[in-house]
Amino acid sequence: MKHIEIMDTTLRDGEQTSGVSFSASEKLTIAQLLLQEVKVNRLEVASAKVSEGELLAVKNITDWATKNGFLDKIEVLTFVDGMSSINWMIESGAKVMNLLTKGSLNHLIHQLNKTPEEHFSDIAEVINNAVNNNISVNVYLEDWSNGMKNSIEYVYNFLDFLDTQPIKRILFPDTLGVLTPYETFHFLEPIIRKYPNTHFDFHAHNDYDLSTANVLEAIRAGVHGLHLTVNGMGERTGNASLSSVIAAINDFMPNFNTSVVEKSLYRISKIVESFSGLRIPANKPIIGENVFTQTAGIHADGDKKNNLYVSFLSPERFGRKTSYALGKTSGKANIERNLQELGITLSDDDLKKVTKKIIELGDRKEAVTQEDLPYIISDVLDTSAVVENVKIVNYVLTHSKNLRPSSTLELKIGDVVYQESAQGDGQYDAFMNALKMIYEKKGKNLPLLTDYSVRIPPGGKTDALCETIITWNVNGKEFKTRGLDSDQTVSAIEATRKMLNKI
């Protein structure tokens, strides 16, 4: 088994995603999780000289890393600028620099206006100064992929020069994401063969959606390390995704392994999603909301009979589980699966009636969740499948200029009516604070609200129905409830009422 080193660059290249900026505390939290739980080998945490905030973030990370034995795993992107980047490194406490150099003649001529000999001389000076200051050096060949396409002689001359330098690794970025899998292999394999004692990393971008395929070919060509980001974050279309690449290596590359813990991938993805504000697409492999959801009824039927639609890519590997969507294509098998999880059994005739109703709702593009099933059963079968133990009798919400929003809530639990008033940062927050006060009097805690999603149809109509979907966590288990109303706060309160009855 050949070990492939994983360098995560979410905090550097991933932060170059448009509109994303992590705070110093968020960077430290992500760094700690990536090294301690996900167990990547190295972290690229910043670019030198960007801002005072970036310097503070790196100081926080290097302080923690020094105390916990991770300092040699913390890396910073630096530049060919004499002592400027090195002085920044010294102040930050970081000990590994990833020196950005020009990997294509086109970049060298038009961006630096220098000859190869002049560039190599400048690089040698920076490397010498870094080593003299006890800083390890890795070297990026920026635009290396285009260099191989258009100026291959320059690239090999550059590699001959680097072979004489005291560096640890050479880093090959497909800066503009222009490589095909075929090119990735045929560019890398002869280089790795020519320089057998050099450690090479591959850094893939995803402009043609080929980054994972290119990474697998890079491994096949013999690279020793990979640069990946959580959720595939990065400039333009992003970088090769940590979760997708790790799953592909584990399933398709039997002679290679990594140190990454698969079960931790979903957790780090959700944390980075929260900190970045960048939503994970529902169909993104491994980590998307829908990737382990069977929608077609025939799939649920096949799984029931002999796991006919189960692959090696099982959700349990990533701390997740298979779910069966409810809609016009779901069929009886999907509905039965969901009813079983709720502990509800229906006769064949009743199941057909409920199935028909769900298909009708699907035709109207109405979303149906597992939590909606008891209400649908009550409606279709005219039964009391839903027992409303908790009723929101009344509430008042206020919002005034220069005053904190407030709420007065009257709630009936069983036969007892409670009333409380509270303030909050918004009307819904005030409502929840009043609700918490009622439950605290009963000696109970409410579930933790972990996600709050609002969907409003496009078109600009002020009376459009607003759908609020809230994710709750009870003892580590998550569930969703949905509310629908023309008022956003009221739709959130409706979703909360469903939660109260569910728990």
N, C-alpha and C positions, 0 to 999 in steps of 0.2 A: 504494500500500500504506500503510495506516495502522498505525502501531506502537502496540501495547498494552503498557503498562508493567506488569510483574509484581512485586508485593510479596509476599514469602514471610513468613508469620507462624507458621511451625512452632515457633519458639523462644518465642513469646509465647502466641498463641491455641492452638496445637497442644499446648503443655505443659499446658493446662487440661484435657486428656484425663484422665479419672479414673485415678489410680494412676501417672501419668507425672511424672517429675522428672529433668531433665537435670543432670549435674554441670557445673561451670564449664569443664572441659576438653572435655567432650562438646559443649557449646554452641559453643565456639570452633571445634572441628573441623567441625561442621555448617555454621557460618557461612562458614568458609573454602571448603568445597566448594560451597555454594550460590552464592557470588559468583564463584569462580574457575572452577569446572567446569560447574555447571548454568547459570550466567550469568543469574540473576535480576537485576532492576534495583535492588531495595531489600530490606531485611530489617527486620522488626519483631522485636526480640530479647528484650524483657522488658517487664514492668510496673514502674513506679517504686515504690519504697518497700516492696517485697514482703519482702525479707530481706537479710541481710548477704551470703549466698551469691549472691543475684541481683546485688547490687552488684558483687561480685568478678567474676562472669561477664561483666557488661557492661564493666567496666574492661579485662578481658583482650581482649575483642572490639574495643573502641575503640582500645586500644594497637596491636593488630595492624592495624586498619583505617587508622589514622593513618599508619603506616609504609608501607602498600601502596596508599594513595590511594583508600580506600573509605569514609572517615568520613562523607561526605555520604549514604551509602546505609544507614547504621545508624540505626534509629528505635526510640523507646521510647514505650509507652503511658503517658500522664500524666493528671492529674486537675485539676479546677477547685478548687484548694486554696491560692490565694494564691501564696506563694513556695516552698511545701514541695516540690512535684514539681520545680520549677526548680532548687532547691538540690541535689536528688538528681541531676538531669541534669548539673549542673556538676561534681559530685564524680565521676560516672561517666565523664565525658569525651565523652558523646554530644551531638550537635548538632542532632538533628531530633526533635521531640516530636509525638506523635499525641494530641491533647487530647480526652479523653472527655467529651462533653457530652450533654444530654438531647434526643433527636430526636423524642420524642413528649410530648404534653401530659400523658398519663397518668403517665409516669415522672417528669416534672417536679413534678407536684402531689403524688403519693403518696410519692416517694422523697426529694425535696428540700424539699417544702412551700414552694415559692417561685413568684413570678409570672414570666412570660417576661421582663419588663423587668429584674427583679433578676438572673435567670440570665444574661442578655445582658451586664449590667454586670460581673458577676463574670468572665465569659469574656474581656471586653475587657481587664480588668485583668491577667489571666494572660498573654494574648497580648502586651500591651505590655511586661510584665516579661521575657518570654522574648526578644522582639526586642531589648530593651535589653541582654540578656546573650548576644547573638549566637547565639540558638537559633532555628532555623526551625520554623514551626508548621503542622501539618495538623490538621484538626478532624474527629473522629468525631461523627456524630449517632446516638447509641445508640438502638436500637428505632425507627429511621427508618421501617422497613416498616410497623409498626403506626401510626406517626405519620401516614403517608400514608393509611392506611385510616380512621383515627378522628379525626385532628386536622390535616387538610391545610392549613388556614389558618395554624396555628401553624408548620408546617414552612416555608411560603413566607415568613412573617415572619422566621423564623430565617435563611433564606437571604438575604433582603434585608439583614439585619444583618451577616452574614458577608461580604457583598459589599463592605462598607466597611472590612473588616479586612485587615491585612497578613499574609495566610496564603497557603500554596502550594497546598494541596489540600483538598477536602472529601470525606470518606469516608462512604459510605452502607452501613451494615451491615443485613442482614436478620437481626437479632440472634436471633430465635427460629425462623428458618427457615420462615416462614409464607407466603412469596410463591409464586405460580404464575408460570410463564413469561409468561403474558399480562399479569399485574399488573406484573411486573418491567419489561417494555417500556413499558407505558402510564404508569407512575409516573416513570420516568427520562427518557423522550424529551422531554416538555414542559419539565422542569427544565433539561436540557442545552440545549434551544433558547432558553430565557429567559436563561440566563447563559452566553453563548458563549465568554467569556474565562476561565472557571473550569475548573480541572482536577478531574474527579470520578472517584473510585474506587468500585468495588462489592465488597462483602464478603459472600459467600453462606454460609449454613449449610445443613445437609443433612437437616433433620428429616423431610421428606417424600421424601427421595431425589431432589430436584429441583435440587440445587445446580448441576450442570453445565449443565442446560438453562437455568436462570436466568442463569447467566454468559453463555451465548451470546446470550440476549435482551438482556442489559445491553450487550454489545458492539454489537449491532444498533441499540440506542437511542442509542449514541454515547459511552459511558463511555471514559475515557482510561486507566484502570488497574484491576487486579484484585488481590484478596487471596486467596492460596491456601496450602495446607499440604501438606507431604510426607505421602503415604499418607492424605490426607483427615483427619488428626488434628484434634481440637478437642473442645470441650465437647459433651456429650450425644452426638448422632450425628455430630459433626464438621463440618468446613468443606469447601468445594469442594476437590477433590483436584488437586494440581499436575499429575500425570501425565495424568489424564483430560481436564482442561481444555486442556492444551497439545496433546494429540493431536486433540481435537475442533476447536480453532481451526485447526490445520494442515490438517485434512481437509475441514472444512465452511465455513470463513470465508476464501475466497480473496482477499479484499481487505484482510486483516489479518495482521499477523505479530507475533512476539515475539522476544526475544533468547535464549530458553531452548534449550539443546542437548538434543535428544531422547535421544541415546545415553547421556546422563548420568543419566536419570531412574531407571532400574532400580538403578543403583549407589547413588544417594543414598537411595532407598527402603529398600534392604537395610541400609544403615548406620543410618538412623533406626530401623528395626525392631529392630536389635540394641541400640542405646542406650536405646530406650524400653521394650523388653521387650514391646511390643504387636505380636502376630503379624499379618501381612498375611493377610486371608482368601484362600484358594487361588483363588477365582473373582473377585477384585477386578480390574477392567479394567486392562490395560496391565502391571501389576506383580505380579499374583497368580501363584502357582506353576503353575496349570493353564490360564491364559488362552490360551496358544499350544499347547495339547495337544489333538490330535484323538483322540476316543475311539471313535467309530463307524467300523467298517470301511469303510462306503460312502464316508466322507470321505477316508480314506487312498487308496482306489481312485480316487476322482475327482481327487485331487491328483496321483496317479501318471500319470493319462491326459492331463489338460490343466489342472492347477492349478484345478480346478473349485470348490474350497472355499477359495481364497486371496483375501483382501480387501486393500484398501489398508492396513489395519492390520497390517502385516507385522512379525514379531518382530525382524527385522534392524534396523529403525529404532531399536529400543531396546536393541540389543546382545544380543538373545536369539535363540532359534531354535525352529522348530516341532518338537514331539515327538509321538509316536504311542503312546497309552496301551495297555496290555495288560490285557485283562479279558474278560468274557463277551460284550461287544458289539464287540470289536476286529476279529474276522475275520482272514482270511489276509493282507489288504493291510497292516494294522497290524503284524502279526508279521513279514512280509517286510521292511518298512522297518527295524525294529529289528535284524533279523538282518543286513541289509546294513551297518548302522553297526558291527556287531561283526565284519564280514568273514566271515560264515557263510552258506553256501548249502546248501539242502536240496532234495531231490526233492519233487515234488508229493505223493506218498504220505506221505513223512515230515513234510512241512509240515502235512498234514491231521491226522496223529496229534498233533503238537505243539499245533496249534490246538484240538483237542478237549480236550487236557489243560488248557490255559489257560482255556478256557470252564468246565471243571469247577471249577477253582480260583476263578474269578470267582463262580460260583454259591454257593461256600462263603464268599464275602466275603473271600477271601485276596488281598492285594495282590500283584501281579506286576510286577517292574521289569525293565528291559533286562538288568541284571546277573544276574537269575535265569535268563535264557534258556538259557545253557549247561548249568546244572544240570537244568533241565527236559528238555532234549534228551538228556542222559545217562540220566535216569530213564526217559523214554518209549521211547527208541530202544536203550537198553542199550548205549551207546557210551561212549567215553572223551573226550567233548567237553570235559570239564573236566579240566585237568591241574593237580593240586595240587602246585605247586612249593614252597609254603610250608606247613608244618604246625605247629600249636601242639601240641607233644608233651605238655606239662604246665605247670601254673602253680599257685602258692599265693598266696592273697590274705589279708592279715591286717588287722584293724581292732580297735584296743584303746583304752580310755579313757586320755587324756592322752599317747598316743603317736601319731606320724604313721602313717597307713596305709602298708603296704609290699606288695611283690609280688616273687616269684621266678618267672622265666619260663624255660622250656626250649623252644627253637624250632628246627625243622629246615628249613634252606633247601637244596634239592637233597639232597645226601648228607651235608651237614655239620650237626652239632648245636651250638647255642650256648646258653649259660645266663648270665643276668644277674639281679641283684637291684637294686631301687630303691625309694625312698619317693616319696610324692606327697601332694597335697591330698585325695585320695580314692582308693578302691581302683582305679578305672579309670585315674586319673591316674598312680598308681604303676605299673600294668601298662604304660601307654604310655611312661613314662620308662625302664622296663627294655627295652622294644622299641626305643626310640630308641638306647639304648646299643649294642644288637646291630647295628643298621644303621649307626651311626657307625663301628663297627669295620670294617665292610665298605666304608666310604667313601661311603655313600649317605644321602640325606635322605628322610624320610617325607613324604607329602603333608600339607598344612596342613588341619587339621580346622576347617571354617568354620561348621558347624551340627550340633547334636546334639538330636534330637527323640525323645521317649519317648511311646509310646501305651500306656495301660493300660485295659482294658475297664472300664466302670462296674459297680458291684454289690458292691464291697468284698470279693471273694474273694481271699484271700492267695496262692492257688496259680494265679491267672490268668496267662495268657501275656502277657509284656511285649514289645512290639515297639520296638526302637531303630533309628532311621534316622539315619545319619551322612552329612553332606555333606563331601566332600574336595575339595581344590583342588590340581591339579598343573599348574604352568606356566600358570596363568590359566584352565585348563579345570576345570569342576566335574563330579563324578559322585557318586552316592549308593550306599550299601550298607545292607543291612537284616539285623538279627539278631533271632531270636525265641527266648525262653526264659522260664521262670517267674521267673528271677532277672535283675534289671535289668542288673547288671554283666556277667553271662555273655552276655546278649543283645548288649551293646555289644562284647564281645570277639569274638563270632561275626561281627558286622558288620565288625570290624577284620580278621578272618581273610580275609574275602572281598575286602577292599581290598588286602591284601598280595598275594593271588594275581592280582588284576586288574592291579596295577602291574608 
